[in-house]
């Protein structure tokens, strides 16, 4: 499981950097910064479970990604937003600290 966690962590950082580097959407750039800062904090502090209020922030970020990805016609960002949306909705209901796998 540690190997999968490391791959997922790498995936999150790469996607965050991608979002930060999108050239035509400040709101997507801000989402990327929020995600990367939150995950750096989580990794540095060895946080095991996000507080519940983070789920609502995650929902806002995911909706922002979906809407703005649609505006700039970037379907990869829309997919990221949809994955993030489903993960945070799932966590709000199941509260099992499993998001994607």
Biopython code that builds the backbone (N, CA, C, O; Angstrom):
import numpy as np
from Bio.PDB.StructureBuilder import StructureBuilder

atoms = [
    (1, "UNK", "N", (0.827, -1.199, 0.000)),
    (1, "UNK", "CA", (0.000, 0.000, 0.000)),
    (1, "UNK", "C", (0.868, 1.259, 0.000)),
    (1, "UNK", "O", (0.476, 2.282, -0.561)),
    (2, "UNK", "N", (2.031, 1.189, 0.620)),
    (2, "UNK", "CA", (2.916, 2.347, 0.657)),
    (2, "UNK", "C", (3.318, 2.768, -0.753)),
    (2, "UNK", "O", (3.376, 3.961, -1.051)),
    (3, "UNK", "N", (3.592, 1.811, -1.609)),
    (3, "UNK", "CA", (3.967, 2.094, -2.985)),
    (3, "UNK", "C", (2.852, 2.855, -3.711)),
    (3, "UNK", "O", (3.120, 3.814, -4.435)),
    (4, "UNK", "N", (1.616, 2.427, -3.516)),
    (4, "UNK", "CA", (0.465, 3.102, -4.131)),
    (4, "UNK", "C", (0.324, 4.510, -3.568)),
    (4, "UNK", "O", (0.035, 5.444, -4.316)),
    (5, "UNK", "N", (0.521, 4.677, -2.274)),
    (5, "UNK", "CA", (0.453, 6.000, -1.658)),
    (5, "UNK", "C", (1.508, 6.934, -2.238)),
    (5, "UNK", "O", (1.235, 8.109, -2.483)),
    (6, "UNK", "N", (2.709, 6.414, -2.455)),
    (6, "UNK", "CA", (3.776, 7.238, -3.039)),
    (6, "UNK", "C", (3.450, 7.633, -4.473)),
    (6, "UNK", "O", (3.685, 8.774, -4.869)),
    (7, "UNK", "N", (2.915, 6.710, -5.246)),
    (7, "UNK", "CA", (2.510, 7.029, -6.620)),
    (7, "UNK", "C", (1.395, 8.069, -6.633)),
    (7, "UNK", "O", (1.402, 8.996, -7.443)),
    (8, "UNK", "N", (0.441, 7.902, -5.726)),
    (8, "UNK", "CA", (-0.649, 8.860, -5.652)),
    (8, "UNK", "C", (-0.123, 10.243, -5.269)),
    (8, "UNK", "O", (-0.546, 11.247, -5.842)),
    (9, "UNK", "N", (0.782, 10.298, -4.320)),
    (9, "UNK", "CA", (1.377, 11.569, -3.893)),
    (9, "UNK", "C", (2.078, 12.247, -5.076)),
    (9, "UNK", "O", (1.929, 13.453, -5.273)),
    (10, "UNK", "N", (2.828, 11.489, -5.852)),
    (10, "UNK", "CA", (3.492, 12.017, -7.035)),
    (10, "UNK", "C", (2.466, 12.537, -8.039)),
    (10, "UNK", "O", (2.636, 13.614, -8.610)),
    (11, "UNK", "N", (1.413, 11.772, -8.247)),
    (11, "UNK", "CA", (0.332, 12.168, -9.144)),
    (11, "UNK", "C", (-0.281, 13.498, -8.699)),
    (11, "UNK", "O", (-0.496, 14.388, -9.521)),
    (12, "UNK", "N", (-0.559, 13.631, -7.417)),
    (12, "UNK", "CA", (-1.158, 14.870, -6.894)),
    (12, "UNK", "C", (-0.241, 16.063, -7.143)),
    (12, "UNK", "O", (-0.700, 17.122, -7.573)),
    (13, "UNK", "N", (1.048, 15.895, -6.875)),
    (13, "UNK", "CA", (1.983, 17.005, -7.081)),
    (13, "UNK", "C", (2.112, 17.366, -8.562)),
    (13, "UNK", "O", (2.159, 18.547, -8.908)),
    (14, "UNK", "N", (2.167, 16.376, -9.423)),
    (14, "UNK", "CA", (2.274, 16.661, -10.857)),
    (14, "UNK", "C", (1.014, 17.348, -11.396)),
    (14, "UNK", "O", (1.103, 18.284, -12.190)),
    (15, "UNK", "N", (-0.135, 16.884, -10.966)),
    (15, "UNK", "CA", (-1.395, 17.513, -11.396)),
    (15, "UNK", "C", (-1.470, 18.940, -10.859)),
    (15, "UNK", "O", (-1.900, 19.844, -11.576)),
    (16, "UNK", "N", (-1.060, 19.156, -9.618)),
    (16, "UNK", "CA", (-1.082, 20.499, -9.039)),
    (16, "UNK", "C", (-0.184, 21.442, -9.829)),
    (16, "UNK", "O", (-0.567, 22.575, -10.119)),
    (17, "UNK", "N", (0.999, 20.978, -10.173)),
    (17, "UNK", "CA", (1.914, 21.806, -10.966)),
    (17, "UNK", "C", (1.305, 22.105, -12.335)),
    (17, "UNK", "O", (1.407, 23.227, -12.832)),
    (18, "UNK", "N", (0.684, 21.118, -12.930)),
    (18, "UNK", "CA", (-0.001, 21.338, -14.209)),
    (18, "UNK", "C", (-1.060, 22.434, -14.074)),
    (18, "UNK", "O", (-1.139, 23.330, -14.915)),
    (19, "UNK", "N", (-1.872, 22.363, -13.016)),
    (19, "UNK", "CA", (-2.920, 23.367, -12.805)),
    (19, "UNK", "C", (-2.324, 24.755, -12.584)),
    (19, "UNK", "O", (-2.874, 25.751, -13.054)),
    (20, "UNK", "N", (-1.213, 24.822, -11.877)),
    (20, "UNK", "CA", (-0.544, 26.097, -11.621)),
    (20, "UNK", "C", (-0.031, 26.706, -12.926)),
    (20, "UNK", "O", (-0.030, 27.927, -13.085)),
    (21, "UNK", "N", (0.399, 25.867, -13.845)),
    (21, "UNK", "CA", (1.017, 26.352, -15.084)),
    (21, "UNK", "C", (0.033, 26.628, -16.226)),
    (21, "UNK", "O", (0.444, 27.089, -17.291)),
    (22, "UNK", "N", (-1.252, 26.355, -16.018)),
    (22, "UNK", "CA", (-2.246, 26.685, -17.051)),
    (22, "UNK", "C", (-2.190, 28.190, -17.270)),
    (22, "UNK", "O", (-2.272, 28.961, -16.314)),
    (23, "UNK", "N", (-2.053, 28.606, -18.504)),
    (23, "UNK", "CA", (-1.768, 30.016, -18.787)),
    (23, "UNK", "C", (-2.991, 30.914, -18.919)),
    (23, "UNK", "O", (-2.842, 32.135, -18.877)),
    (24, "UNK", "N", (-4.171, 30.376, -19.074)),
    (24, "UNK", "CA", (-5.315, 31.240, -19.352)),
    (24, "UNK", "C", (-6.449, 31.149, -18.326)),
    (24, "UNK", "O", (-7.603, 31.420, -18.660)),
    (25, "UNK", "N", (-6.137, 30.774, -17.087)),
    (25, "UNK", "CA", (-7.182, 30.710, -16.073)),
    (25, "UNK", "C", (-6.596, 30.879, -14.670)),
    (25, "UNK", "O", (-6.022, 29.946, -14.109)),
    (26, "UNK", "N", (-6.748, 32.064, -14.122)),
    (26, "UNK", "CA", (-6.248, 32.354, -12.780)),
    (26, "UNK", "C", (-6.930, 31.476, -11.735)),
    (26, "UNK", "O", (-6.280, 31.040, -10.784)),
    (27, "UNK", "N", (-8.220, 31.211, -11.890)),
    (27, "UNK", "CA", (-8.926, 30.402, -10.891)),
    (27, "UNK", "C", (-8.395, 28.965, -10.877)),
    (27, "UNK", "O", (-8.321, 28.353, -9.811)),
    (28, "UNK", "N", (-8.030, 28.422, -12.023)),
    (28, "UNK", "CA", (-7.430, 27.088, -12.062)),
    (28, "UNK", "C", (-6.048, 27.130, -11.424)),
    (28, "UNK", "O", (-5.665, 26.207, -10.706)),
    (29, "UNK", "N", (-5.295, 28.206, -11.686)),
    (29, "UNK", "CA", (-3.977, 28.362, -11.057)),
    (29, "UNK", "C", (-4.107, 28.386, -9.534)),
    (29, "UNK", "O", (-3.319, 27.748, -8.837)),
    (30, "UNK", "N", (-5.083, 29.108, -9.021)),
    (30, "UNK", "CA", (-5.303, 29.185, -7.572)),
    (30, "UNK", "C", (-5.667, 27.812, -7.018)),
    (30, "UNK", "O", (-5.184, 27.430, -5.951)),
    (31, "UNK", "N", (-6.516, 27.063, -7.731)),
    (31, "UNK", "CA", (-6.844, 25.698, -7.293)),
    (31, "UNK", "C", (-5.580, 24.851, -7.188)),
    (31, "UNK", "O", (-5.401, 24.111, -6.221)),
    (32, "UNK", "N", (-4.713, 24.961, -8.179)),
    (32, "UNK", "CA", (-3.460, 24.212, -8.156)),
    (32, "UNK", "C", (-2.614, 24.570, -6.951)),
    (32, "UNK", "O", (-2.061, 23.689, -6.292)),
    (33, "UNK", "N", (-2.507, 25.869, -6.657)),
    (33, "UNK", "CA", (-1.726, 26.311, -5.488)),
    (33, "UNK", "C", (-2.334, 25.795, -4.186)),
    (33, "UNK", "O", (-1.612, 25.333, -3.301)),
    (34, "UNK", "N", (-3.661, 25.873, -4.068)),
    (34, "UNK", "CA", (-4.316, 25.391, -2.838)),
    (34, "UNK", "C", (-4.064, 23.902, -2.656)),
    (34, "UNK", "O", (-3.759, 23.453, -1.551)),
    (35, "UNK", "N", (-4.190, 23.136, -3.733)),
    (35, "UNK", "CA", (-3.995, 21.688, -3.646)),
    (35, "UNK", "C", (-2.554, 21.357, -3.267)),
    (35, "UNK", "O", (-2.324, 20.529, -2.386)),
    (36, "UNK", "N", (-1.588, 21.990, -3.916)),
    (36, "UNK", "CA", (-0.189, 21.648, -3.637)),
    (36, "UNK", "C", (0.223, 22.078, -2.222)),
    (36, "UNK", "O", (0.943, 21.347, -1.541)),
    (37, "UNK", "N", (-0.225, 23.249, -1.783)),
    (37, "UNK", "CA", (0.105, 23.698, -0.419)),
    (37, "UNK", "C", (-0.537, 22.779, 0.617)),
    (37, "UNK", "O", (0.099, 22.422, 1.608)),
    (38, "UNK", "N", (-1.793, 22.394, 0.392)),
    (38, "UNK", "CA", (-2.478, 21.499, 1.331)),
    (38, "UNK", "C", (-1.767, 20.152, 1.413)),
    (38, "UNK", "O", (-1.606, 19.600, 2.502)),
    (39, "UNK", "N", (-1.346, 19.624, 0.276)),
    (39, "UNK", "CA", (-0.691, 18.313, 0.300)),
    (39, "UNK", "C", (0.733, 18.379, 0.834)),
    (39, "UNK", "O", (1.201, 17.426, 1.458)),
    (40, "UNK", "N", (1.420, 19.476, 0.603)),
    (40, "UNK", "CA", (2.736, 19.642, 1.230)),
    (40, "UNK", "C", (2.571, 19.676, 2.752)),
    (40, "UNK", "O", (3.320, 19.023, 3.479)),
    (41, "UNK", "N", (1.593, 20.437, 3.220)),
    (41, "UNK", "CA", (1.317, 20.498, 4.665)),
    (41, "UNK", "C", (0.992, 19.105, 5.206)),
    (41, "UNK", "O", (1.506, 18.695, 6.247)),
    (42, "UNK", "N", (0.130, 18.386, 4.482)),
    (42, "UNK", "CA", (-0.259, 17.044, 4.920)),
    (42, "UNK", "C", (0.954, 16.125, 5.009)),
    (42, "UNK", "O", (1.078, 15.347, 5.955)),
    (43, "UNK", "N", (1.846, 16.212, 4.030)),
    (43, "UNK", "CA", (3.018, 15.343, 4.024)),
    (43, "UNK", "C", (4.034, 15.745, 5.093)),
    (43, "UNK", "O", (4.625, 14.879, 5.738)),
    (44, "UNK", "N", (4.239, 17.036, 5.283)),
    (44, "UNK", "CA", (5.208, 17.498, 6.285)),
    (44, "UNK", "C", (4.749, 17.147, 7.700)),
    (44, "UNK", "O", (5.553, 16.714, 8.525)),
    (45, "UNK", "N", (3.467, 17.332, 7.979)),
    (45, "UNK", "CA", (2.946, 17.082, 9.329)),
    (45, "UNK", "C", (2.514, 15.636, 9.538)),
    (45, "UNK", "O", (2.124, 15.250, 10.640)),
    (46, "UNK", "N", (2.586, 14.835, 8.469)),
    (46, "UNK", "CA", (2.139, 13.445, 8.519)),
    (46, "UNK", "C", (0.675, 13.343, 8.948)),
    (46, "UNK", "O", (0.304, 12.457, 9.718)),
    (47, "UNK", "N", (-0.139, 14.251, 8.447)),
    (47, "UNK", "CA", (-1.571, 14.280, 8.736)),
    (47, "UNK", "C", (-2.216, 13.007, 8.192)),
    (47, "UNK", "O", (-2.054, 12.684, 7.016)),
    (48, "UNK", "N", (-2.932, 12.299, 9.025)),
    (48, "UNK", "CA", (-3.528, 11.020, 8.630)),
    (48, "UNK", "C", (-4.948, 11.164, 8.090)),
    (48, "UNK", "O", (-5.397, 10.345, 7.289)),
    (49, "UNK", "N", (-5.652, 12.205, 8.530)),
    (49, "UNK", "CA", (-7.042, 12.389, 8.103)),
    (49, "UNK", "C", (-7.318, 13.878, 7.967)),
    (49, "UNK", "O", (-7.014, 14.667, 8.862)),
    (50, "UNK", "N", (-7.902, 14.246, 6.827)),
    (50, "UNK", "CA", (-8.277, 15.639, 6.622)),
    (50, "UNK", "C", (-9.445, 15.992, 7.548)),
    (50, "UNK", "O", (-10.323, 15.155, 7.760)),
    (51, "UNK", "N", (-9.479, 17.214, 8.108)),
    (51, "UNK", "CA", (-10.664, 17.655, 8.863)),
    (51, "UNK", "C", (-11.866, 17.752, 7.919)),
    (51, "UNK", "O", (-11.708, 17.898, 6.707)),
    (52, "UNK", "N", (-13.052, 17.670, 8.488)),
    (52, "UNK", "CA", (-14.254, 17.657, 7.645)),
    (52, "UNK", "C", (-14.399, 18.933, 6.818)),
    (52, "UNK", "O", (-14.882, 18.872, 5.688)),
    (53, "UNK", "N", (-13.992, 20.087, 7.353)),
    (53, "UNK", "CA", (-14.142, 21.326, 6.590)),
    (53, "UNK", "C", (-13.320, 21.285, 5.306)),
    (53, "UNK", "O", (-13.645, 21.985, 4.347)),
    (54, "UNK", "N", (-12.271, 20.483, 5.273)),
    (54, "UNK", "CA", (-11.460, 20.347, 4.055)),
    (54, "UNK", "C", (-12.254, 19.681, 2.932)),
    (54, "UNK", "O", (-12.000, 19.931, 1.753)),
    (55, "UNK", "N", (-13.210, 18.838, 3.300)),
    (55, "UNK", "CA", (-14.048, 18.198, 2.276)),
    (55, "UNK", "C", (-14.855, 19.251, 1.516)),
    (55, "UNK", "O", (-15.031, 19.151, 0.302)),
    (56, "UNK", "N", (-15.338, 20.249, 2.231)),
    (56, "UNK", "CA", (-16.124, 21.303, 1.578)),
    (56, "UNK", "C", (-15.240, 22.190, 0.703)),
    (56, "UNK", "O", (-15.657, 22.628, -0.369)),
    (57, "UNK", "N", (-14.036, 22.447, 1.161)),
    (57, "UNK", "CA", (-13.079, 23.190, 0.331)),
    (57, "UNK", "C", (-12.766, 22.375, -0.921)),
    (57, "UNK", "O", (-12.682, 22.923, -2.020)),
    (58, "UNK", "N", (-12.593, 21.061, -0.751)),
    (58, "UNK", "CA", (-12.350, 20.182, -1.898)),
    (58, "UNK", "C", (-13.496, 20.212, -2.889)),
    (58, "UNK", "O", (-13.268, 20.175, -4.098)),
    (59, "UNK", "N", (-14.732, 20.280, -2.394)),
    (59, "UNK", "CA", (-15.888, 20.387, -3.289)),
    (59, "UNK", "C", (-15.860, 21.696, -4.070)),
    (59, "UNK", "O", (-16.128, 21.715, -5.271)),
    (60, "UNK", "N", (-15.538, 22.778, -3.389)),
    (60, "UNK", "CA", (-15.459, 24.088, -4.057)),
    (60, "UNK", "C", (-14.366, 24.069, -5.123)),
    (60, "UNK", "O", (-14.573, 24.553, -6.236)),
    (61, "UNK", "N", (-13.205, 23.512, -4.785)),
    (61, "UNK", "CA", (-12.120, 23.424, -5.758)),
    (61, "UNK", "C", (-12.525, 22.581, -6.960)),
    (61, "UNK", "O", (-12.235, 22.943, -8.100)),
    (62, "UNK", "N", (-13.191, 21.467, -6.711)),
    (62, "UNK", "CA", (-13.575, 20.586, -7.814)),
    (62, "UNK", "C", (-14.594, 21.253, -8.735)),
    (62, "UNK", "O", (-14.498, 21.131, -9.956)),
    (63, "UNK", "N", (-15.556, 21.950, -8.165)),
    (63, "UNK", "CA", (-16.551, 22.651, -8.986)),
    (63, "UNK", "C", (-15.876, 23.767, -9.777)),
    (63, "UNK", "O", (-16.209, 23.995, -10.940)),
    (64, "UNK", "N", (-14.934, 24.458, -9.155)),
    (64, "UNK", "CA", (-14.165, 25.499, -9.852)),
    (64, "UNK", "C", (-13.404, 24.906, -11.027)),
    (64, "UNK", "O", (-13.380, 25.488, -12.111)),
    (65, "UNK", "N", (-12.785, 23.756, -10.819)),
    (65, "UNK", "CA", (-12.050, 23.104, -11.904)),
    (65, "UNK", "C", (-12.978, 22.691, -13.044)),
    (65, "UNK", "O", (-12.646, 22.870, -14.216)),
    (66, "UNK", "N", (-14.130, 22.145, -12.703)),
    (66, "UNK", "CA", (-15.082, 21.708, -13.728)),
    (66, "UNK", "C", (-15.570, 22.900, -14.547)),
    (66, "UNK", "O", (-15.552, 22.865, -15.777)),
    (67, "UNK", "N", (-16.002, 23.949, -13.861)),
    (67, "UNK", "CA", (-16.543, 25.122, -14.559)),
    (67, "UNK", "C", (-15.477, 25.790, -15.416)),
    (67, "UNK", "O", (-15.711, 26.068, -16.592)),
    (68, "UNK", "N", (-14.314, 26.049, -14.838)),
    (68, "UNK", "CA", (-13.278, 26.769, -15.577)),
    (68, "UNK", "C", (-12.593, 25.888, -16.618)),
    (68, "UNK", "O", (-12.133, 26.390, -17.644)),
    (69, "UNK", "N", (-12.521, 24.596, -16.370)),
    (69, "UNK", "CA", (-12.028, 23.684, -17.395)),
    (69, "UNK", "C", (-12.936, 23.690, -18.606)),
    (69, "UNK", "O", (-12.471, 23.610, -19.743)),
    (70, "UNK", "N", (-14.236, 23.784, -18.359)),
    (70, "UNK", "CA", (-15.204, 23.866, -19.454)),
    (70, "UNK", "C", (-15.056, 25.189, -20.214)),
    (70, "UNK", "O", (-15.151, 25.214, -21.441)),
    (71, "UNK", "N", (-14.826, 26.276, -19.493)),
    (71, "UNK", "CA", (-14.671, 27.585, -20.133)),
    (71, "UNK", "C", (-13.485, 27.581, -21.092)),
    (71, "UNK", "O", (-13.581, 28.111, -22.199)),
    (72, "UNK", "N", (-12.366, 26.985, -20.674)),
    (72, "UNK", "CA", (-11.177, 26.994, -21.541)),
    (72, "UNK", "C", (-11.105, 25.733, -22.416)),
    (72, "UNK", "O", (-10.127, 25.528, -23.135)),
    (73, "UNK", "N", (-12.132, 24.905, -22.351)),
    (73, "UNK", "CA", (-12.220, 23.681, -23.156)),
    (73, "UNK", "C", (-11.049, 22.733, -22.916)),
    (73, "UNK", "O", (-10.486, 22.168, -23.853)),
    (74, "UNK", "N", (-10.694, 22.572, -21.643)),
    (74, "UNK", "CA", (-9.635, 21.643, -21.268)),
    (74, "UNK", "C", (-10.303, 20.460, -20.562)),
    (74, "UNK", "O", (-10.631, 20.526, -19.378)),
    (75, "UNK", "N", (-10.493, 19.390, -21.315)),
    (75, "UNK", "CA", (-11.258, 18.264, -20.797)),
    (75, "UNK", "C", (-10.485, 17.457, -19.760)),
    (75, "UNK", "O", (-11.093, 16.752, -18.954)),
    (76, "UNK", "N", (-9.177, 17.546, -19.765)),
    (76, "UNK", "CA", (-8.374, 16.905, -18.727)),
    (76, "UNK", "C", (-8.668, 17.542, -17.370)),
    (76, "UNK", "O", (-8.814, 16.838, -16.371)),
    (77, "UNK", "N", (-8.754, 18.864, -17.335)),
    (77, "UNK", "CA", (-9.068, 19.568, -16.083)),
    (77, "UNK", "C", (-10.487, 19.242, -15.634)),
    (77, "UNK", "O", (-10.742, 19.090, -14.439)),
    (78, "UNK", "N", (-11.403, 19.136, -16.576)),
    (78, "UNK", "CA", (-12.779, 18.754, -16.229)),
    (78, "UNK", "C", (-12.774, 17.363, -15.581)),
    (78, "UNK", "O", (-13.456, 17.141, -14.580)),
    (79, "UNK", "N", (-12.014, 16.439, -16.145)),
    (79, "UNK", "CA", (-11.923, 15.083, -15.570)),
    (79, "UNK", "C", (-11.322, 15.111, -14.174)),
    (79, "UNK", "O", (-11.790, 14.404, -13.281)),
    (80, "UNK", "N", (-10.291, 15.922, -13.980)),
    (80, "UNK", "CA", (-9.694, 16.061, -12.647)),
    (80, "UNK", "C", (-10.748, 16.585, -11.671)),
    (80, "UNK", "O", (-10.876, 16.075, -10.558)),
    (81, "UNK", "N", (-11.496, 17.600, -12.089)),
    (81, "UNK", "CA", (-12.549, 18.152, -11.247)),
    (81, "UNK", "C", (-13.615, 17.126, -10.906)),
    (81, "UNK", "O", (-14.076, 17.059, -9.766)),
    (82, "UNK", "N", (-14.012, 16.321, -11.895)),
    (82, "UNK", "CA", (-15.030, 15.292, -11.654)),
    (82, "UNK", "C", (-14.520, 14.217, -10.698)),
    (82, "UNK", "O", (-15.256, 13.765, -9.821)),
    (83, "UNK", "N", (-13.270, 13.810, -10.865)),
    (83, "UNK", "CA", (-12.687, 12.829, -9.937)),
    (83, "UNK", "C", (-12.625, 13.387, -8.523)),
    (83, "UNK", "O", (-12.967, 12.704, -7.558)),
    (84, "UNK", "N", (-12.187, 14.630, -8.411)),
    (84, "UNK", "CA", (-12.084, 15.281, -7.106)),
    (84, "UNK", "C", (-13.472, 15.437, -6.477)),
    (84, "UNK", "O", (-13.642, 15.206, -5.280)),
    (85, "UNK", "N", (-14.452, 15.825, -7.279)),
    (85, "UNK", "CA", (-15.824, 15.982, -6.792)),
    (85, "UNK", "C", (-16.359, 14.651, -6.253)),
    (85, "UNK", "O", (-16.903, 14.597, -5.150)),
    (86, "UNK", "N", (-16.202, 13.587, -7.030)),
    (86, "UNK", "CA", (-16.719, 12.290, -6.577)),
    (86, "UNK", "C", (-15.991, 11.805, -5.322)),
    (86, "UNK", "O", (-16.609, 11.206, -4.442)),
    (87, "UNK", "N", (-14.688, 12.059, -5.233)),
    (87, "UNK", "CA", (-13.924, 11.623, -4.057)),
    (87, "UNK", "C", (-14.376, 12.342, -2.796)),
    (87, "UNK", "O", (-14.518, 11.716, -1.746)),
    (88, "UNK", "N", (-14.602, 13.643, -2.885)),
    (88, "UNK", "CA", (-14.987, 14.395, -1.685)),
    (88, "UNK", "C", (-16.444, 14.139, -1.301)),
    (88, "UNK", "O", (-16.769, 14.117, -0.113)),
    (89, "UNK", "N", (-17.310, 13.949, -2.267)),
    (89, "UNK", "CA", (-18.698, 13.569, -1.942)),
    (89, "UNK", "C", (-18.706, 12.199, -1.269)),
    (89, "UNK", "O", (-19.392, 11.999, -0.267)),
    (90, "UNK", "N", (-17.942, 11.259, -1.822)),
    (90, "UNK", "CA", (-17.843, 9.920, -1.234)),
    (90, "UNK", "C", (-17.352, 10.006, 0.206)),
    (90, "UNK", "O", (-17.898, 9.348, 1.092)),
    (91, "UNK", "N", (-16.330, 10.811, 0.439)),
    (91, "UNK", "CA", (-15.771, 10.917, 1.790)),
    (91, "UNK", "C", (-16.771, 11.549, 2.758)),
    (91, "UNK", "O", (-16.846, 11.143, 3.917)),
    (92, "UNK", "N", (-17.532, 12.528, 2.300)),
    (92, "UNK", "CA", (-18.526, 13.153, 3.182)),
    (92, "UNK", "C", (-19.568, 12.146, 3.654)),
    (92, "UNK", "O", (-20.041, 12.222, 4.789)),
    (93, "UNK", "N", (-19.927, 11.202, 2.784)),
    (93, "UNK", "CA", (-20.939, 10.226, 3.155)),
    (93, "UNK", "C", (-20.360, 9.025, 3.885)),
    (93, "UNK", "O", (-20.937, 8.578, 4.876)),
    (94, "UNK", "N", (-19.241, 8.493, 3.425)),
    (94, "UNK", "CA", (-18.719, 7.253, 3.996)),
    (94, "UNK", "C", (-17.739, 7.460, 5.139)),
    (94, "UNK", "O", (-17.601, 6.591, 6.000)),
    (95, "UNK", "N", (-17.055, 8.605, 5.159)),
    (95, "UNK", "CA", (-16.119, 8.942, 6.240)),
    (95, "UNK", "C", (-15.126, 7.808, 6.537)),
    (95, "UNK", "O", (-14.876, 7.478, 7.697)),
    (96, "UNK", "N", (-14.568, 7.222, 5.479)),
    (96, "UNK", "CA", (-13.640, 6.108, 5.660)),
    (96, "UNK", "C", (-12.188, 6.469, 5.316)),
    (96, "UNK", "O", (-11.317, 5.600, 5.295)),
    (97, "UNK", "N", (-11.939, 7.744, 5.050)),
    (97, "UNK", "CA", (-10.615, 8.253, 4.740)),
    (97, "UNK", "C", (-10.011, 7.608, 3.480)),
    (97, "UNK", "O", (-8.791, 7.543, 3.332)),
    (98, "UNK", "N", (-10.869, 7.141, 2.591)),
    (98, "UNK", "CA", (-10.446, 6.622, 1.294)),
    (98, "UNK", "C", (-11.065, 7.522, 0.232)),
    (98, "UNK", "O", (-12.276, 7.743, 0.219)),
    (99, "UNK", "N", (-10.246, 8.022, -0.632)),
    (99, "UNK", "CA", (-10.723, 8.972, -1.629)),
    (99, "UNK", "C", (-10.771, 8.366, -3.025)),
    (99, "UNK", "O", (-11.812, 8.409, -3.681)),
    (100, "UNK", "N", (-9.672, 7.810, -3.481)),
    (100, "UNK", "CA", (-9.578, 7.356, -4.869)),
    (100, "UNK", "C", (-9.312, 5.859, -4.995)),
    (100, "UNK", "O", (-9.627, 5.273, -6.030)),
    (101, "UNK", "N", (-8.759, 5.244, -4.002)),
    (101, "UNK", "CA", (-8.420, 3.808, -4.092)),
    (101, "UNK", "C", (-8.548, 3.155, -2.740)),
    (101, "UNK", "O", (-8.306, 1.955, -2.608)),
]
sb = StructureBuilder()
sb.init_structure("model")
sb.init_model(0)
sb.init_chain("A")
sb.init_seg("    ")
for serial, (resi, resn, name, xyz) in enumerate(atoms, 1):
    if name == "N":
        sb.init_residue(resn, " ", resi, " ")
    sb.init_atom(name, np.array(xyz, "f"), 0.0, 1.0, " ", f" {name:<3s}", serial, name[0])
structure = sb.get_structure()
